């Protein structure tokens, strides 16, 4: 299948790009610059990996999001919160309906580019905080894309049931160089190590049993996440040790 891949330059989307190359014909790689504090750090990695697999890359500007939407992820917002990526305060980094907007634009681009599918790296770890990453939303958007295009563009979400550790393990199998990806929402010179996305990144390598190639400003013990159904005190204590 001919596919367009949404790639921000982060761990998940870069892995999805390499997954797509292994399973489909990648006709284009699509990134979005929407005024996030870290766009300037991650998009160059999307460009780099697109070049590595020999696919053309396009960056679409959604500057109205940075001007009109409320989110601490944006340059117009307040400071990026720190802590576990599933903590309540991480909701401050949600950009309202971001994936809906991006998928709508990407779907039109995909049909124009002659693609039959669109690949997104939404995964299980996103579900707690980001409503537009959950499978019920993705299913609805997939239906809209299929019904709203002559090509019946399909929305492919290969990682929707995986956690970030499982994605990292898949990336290792695919030969992804994670040193050439970006996660930190603060967008500094190096990863801060303490914002929600840095915590998630550090935890992912730990869960996958992989060496973390990332340079961090700080690597304090990983914070325990909020208790989920079935999680017990021993599991929380074990997480806090690392």
N, C-alpha and C positions, 0 to 999 in steps of 0.2 A: 504494500500500500504506500502511496505517496503521502508523506506527512510533513506538516510544519510543527516545529518544536518550540514551545515557550521556554526561554532560557534566560534567567536573570543573571547567572554567573555564580549562584550559590550551589551548595553541595547537592541538593535534591535535583534541581533542574539540569545541572551538568550531568549528573548520573542518568537522568531521563533522556538527555541528548544522546549519550553513548548507548543507552538501551535501545533507543529508536534506530540508531544506525545499525545495530545488530539485528533488528527485527523488521525494519521497513526501509523505504527509500526516503531519506531526508531531503526535501526540496528547498527548505529555508529554515533559518533560526530567527526567532522573533524575540526582541527585548523591549522593555518599556521604561522610559525615563519619566517618572511622575512626581518628581520633587522630593523623593525620599532622601534622608541624610546619607544613605550608603550607596545610592545609585552610581555615583562616580567611581566607587571602589569595586563594585561587582560587575557592572556591564563590560568593562574591558576583558574580564575572564570569559564572559559569554562570547565575545568576539574571538578570543583566543581559541576556545574549544570548537567553535564553528569552523574556524580556519583549519584546525587540526583534522577535522573529519571531511573537509573539502566542501562545506555547504555555505551558501551565501547567508549573511546575517544582516538584519535590519533592526534599527532602534526607532521606535515610535515615541514621539513626545506627547505626553498627556499632562502638559503643564497646568491645565485648569485644576487638576487634582491638588497640586501643591498650593494653589491660590485660594481654592474655594472649600476644600474639605478639612475636617478637624481630625487630627491624629498626631500623636507625638512621634510617629515614624517620619513625619514630614519635616522639612526644614523650617516650616512655619509653626511647628508645634513646640511643646516643652521638651525637657530633657528625656532621653530614653530611660525607662525604668530598669532597675536591676533586680535579679532574683531568678527563680525557676521559671522556665518558659510557660508553665501551665498555671502560674499564680494569677490571681484576680487582677493585679495591677498591670499585667501584660495586655489587657484589653485596651489600654491606652495606645497601643501600637497598631490597633486595627484601623485600616483605611476603609471607610464604608464602601461596600460593594465593589471593592477593587477587582476581584477576579471576574465578577460579572461584566464590568466595563472592558477589561482586557480580553476576555474570551469573546465578547461581541466584536471587538475590533479585529481580533486574530482570526475569527471565523470568516469575516469578509475578506481578509487578506488571504486566507488559505484557499477559499474558492477561487479568488482572482489568480492565485498562483497555480491553479490546477491540482491542488492537493485534495485528497479524500479524507484525511484525518488530521486532527490537531492533538498534540501530546502535551499534557500538563502534569507536573510532579507533585500535586497535592497528595498528602500522606496522612496516616493515622494520627501522628503526633500533632497535627494542626487542628484536629477536631474540637479540642477543648475550648480554644480561644477564638478561632476564626470560623464564623458561620458559613462563609463562602468557600470553605475548603471541604466541607462535609459532603458525604456521598449523596444525600438526598438533594442538596443543591446542585452538585455536579450532574446528577441524573437529569434534573430538570433543565439545566443548561444544555446538556447533551441532546435532549429531546428538541429544545428550541433550535439548536444549530442544525440538527438533521432535518427538521421540518421547514426551516426557514431558508434552506439553500437548495438550488437545483441539484447540486452534487451530493446532497445528503451527507454533509461533512460530519464525521464521527468524532466524538470527544474521547480520547484514549487517556485513561488514568491508571497506569500500570502499578503505581505505588499506593493506591488509595487505602489498602488494608495493611500496609507495612508501617513500622516505626522507623525512625531515622537511623537507628543502629542497623536494622535490616537493609536499609537503603545503602548505607556505607559498605556493608558486606557485599551487596550486589555490585557496587562500584568497584570494589577490589577485584572482583571476578572479571569485570569489564575493562580493567586497566586504567581507571580514572586516577589522575594525579590530583589529590585533594589539596595539595599545597597551592594549586592554581585555581582555587575557588575562594569565595568570600561569604561570610555570614554576618559579621558584626553590624548591628543596626546603628551604632554610633558613627561609623564611617571614618574612623581615624586612620593613622598611618599603619597601625597593626591592630589585630583583634584585641578588644579590651579584656575579654575573658570572663566578664561578670554580667553582661546584659543577657536577656532571655535567650537570644539566638546563639550567643557564645556558649552559654550553659548547655543548650541543646546540642551544639556541635561537640563540645567536650564529652558530654554524656553519650553521644552516638558512637564515638570511637571506643569508648569504654565498653559499651554494650556489645559492640561488634568484636571486641578483643583485638583491636587494631592500634598500631602506634599512631598518635596524633601528630601530623607534620606541621601544625599551625604554631606560629609564634604569637604568644599572648602577652599583654602588659601585666596581667595578674592571673594566677591560677589558685585561688583559695579553694577549700573543700567545696564540692558541688552541693548546692542547697537541696534539701528534700522538697519534692513537689507536694501539692495538696493531695490528701488521701483520696484514692479512687476506690470503687467497690472491689473488695477482695484483697486490697493492699493491707499489709499488717505492719505492726511496729518494727518487727525485725527487718523487713524490707526497707523501711525508711532509715533505720539505723545503719544498715549496710551501705545505702546510697550516700549517707553523710560522711562515711569514712573515706570516700574517694575525692 
